[in-house]
């Protein structure tokens, strides 16, 4: 069977991260959503997404297909139900469609003619940006169980100070010495060819994905994910970094999500709790206003290719779009549109030729090519978000 992940109704709730990727390529836990489904279904899975993303993220359609809502994370029970789907059947959960059987070139406008199958089990759903960090502890545990099943960890080096060693898994090529790993409150996963430098103290749940680095004397609280090829230092609490992003120096990052190719300057800090302990509101691209999160702790949401200078201070519940460049003293506003250049004293438009030049240099340093598809996606995002910039 051919499986296809579709963006679903929560795609706009997940901006700015879905400006540059399908919902399926959001990282939560250890793996991206696409990687989770591929592991469970033992199949390469493509996506149907926005037209401007489809060149980089193409869909492969076969005569028979099963379409899966990418906001839903897989589990064994749900996967078995999906594998059993037949023609004109659809699986629902709380009136949301999870998956349905589809035939090639047949448009499904509604599900009136489908046999509904209700999924009544527990599942993790990523509906909003803050779900990425607030549900990360659940996703890390699920991914840890999936990845480590019937496998043996590399030995824990004798210099490592360990609590609950049976809840720690180390892949080949990982380097760690004179660090503390406390897996009492959740698993710790150390990916391939990673490094945890001396003096670092880490509490689970924690995921260090392949080729990532924890800098010296870092303090990391769960549930935190450091994505592939990321660099992290200082103090981090309950945050997710997708891939190729850097927080390499001292400073605090809490209850936050960083996309790909982000960089936080030395001593950057974000607030994750308001002084009056009130509920945090975040910028909502649907309503173009600030929406309730239901959370007391919520920090920074930063889209791909955005960066900030040294000593940057972010207010509680700040949303930064794609390819923004923030610098200077004081607190910038808590919604910074894509392709903005400036800080607390104001912003101007960050021109695409300059942004692309920086992106090309940054990616080449990691031996990744800035492609025509990347440029076309960012150009489209620039046009989409023009209304939020003042000049």
Order of alpha helices (4+ residues) and beta strands (2+ residues): beta-alpha-beta-beta-alpha-beta-beta-beta-alpha-alpha-beta-beta-beta-beta-beta-beta-beta-beta-beta-beta-beta-beta-beta-beta-beta-beta-beta-beta-beta-beta-beta-beta-beta-beta-beta-beta-beta-beta-beta-alpha-alpha
